[in-house]
Amino acid sequence: MRSHKSLIAWQVAREVVSGTLDATSSHWHPSKRNVFDQLERAALSVQLNIAEGYARGAPKPFRNHLRIAYASSVELSELLEIVGRKSLIPRGHARQLYVLSRRAQALILALLRSIREK
């Protein structure tokens, strides 16, 4: 039986979560708490909504969760632009995470299209 972990979108989202948690823990400061909390929640939402939607086992709930994951990935990209621009984490690290987040967005959209076509 296939698992949600076989989905490339989930794998990329997991990379983003890992990198985000590393960045926020390495550069944590009380003044960054709110933006870092939101950054972590958005990253986690992408990965976890892909997993939960897949686990539902039906196209309609999966689509709904993918839409949430997509919206969270857009939020995440915006947050990464902010933290990079404000140097809350190193700009290069923010940029790498941004690129991965945009890749996750594209993969989620591809999944949505493939489900719609079936």
N, C-alpha and C positions, 0 to 999 in steps of 0.2 A: 504494500500500500504506500502511495506517495505521501509525503509530508509537506507541510507549508515550508519547511526548511529547504525543499528542493527548488523553491521559487527564487529566481535571481533577484527579483525586487526585494524579497525578504532578506536575502543575503547582503545586498547593498545597504538596506536599512539597518541591519545589524552592525555593519561597519561604521555607519554614521553614529549609531548609539554609542558604540565603543569609543570612537574618537571624541565624541561630544563629552562623554563622562570623563575621559582622560583630561580633556582640556579644562573642563569646569573644576575638576578636583585639583589640577595643577596650578590653576590661576585664581583660585577662590579667594575672595575678600568680602567682608560684610557689605561693602558698597555695591557689589556685583550680584548679591544674593537674588534679587527679584528677576533680573534678566537671565541669570544662569538657571534658576528654577524653571522659568518658562522655556528656555532653550532645551533643557533636559526633558521636560514634559512633551514638547513637540516632537523631539527625536524618538522618544519612547512610543508615542502615539502612532507614528508611522509603522514601526516594526510590529507593535502589538496588534494594531488593527488589521494588518495583512494576515497575521497568524490567526486571529479570532475569526475573521471573515472566512478564511480557508476552512477552518474547523467546523463552521456551520454546515458545510457540505451541500449547499444549494446555491445556484447562481445568484438569486436575488439578494440574499443576505451578504454574500461575498461581494457583490457590486457595491452595496451600501457601505460596507467596511472599507472597501478600496477607495471610495469617494472620500471618506473621512481621512484615510491614510494620505490621499493626495492633498487634501486641504491642509493637513498637518505638515506635509512636506513643503508646501508653499510657505506656510508660517515659519517653518524651520529655516528655509532659505533666506527669508527676510531677516530673521534674528541673526543668522550668521553674517549677513551683510553689515548689520548694526554692530555686532561685537568685533568684527574685523575692522570696520571703519573707525571705531572708537578705541581700538587696540586693547579690548578687554581680554582677548586672547591674541597670541601672535597672528598677524595678518596672514602669513603663509598657511598656518594651521586652519584658520577660518576659511581661507580660500579652498584648501583641499576638501574640507567638510562641505563647503558650498557646492563644489563640483560633484561630490558623491550624492548630495541631496538632490541636485538637479537630475542626476542619473536615475535615482530612485523615482523621481516624478515621472520621467519618461517611461520607465519600466511599468509603473503603476498604470499609466495611461494605456500602454500596450496591453496589459492584462485586461483592463476594462473593455477595450475594443475586442479582444479575443472572446470574452464572455458574451458580449453583445451579439457577435457574429454566430454564436452557436445556437 
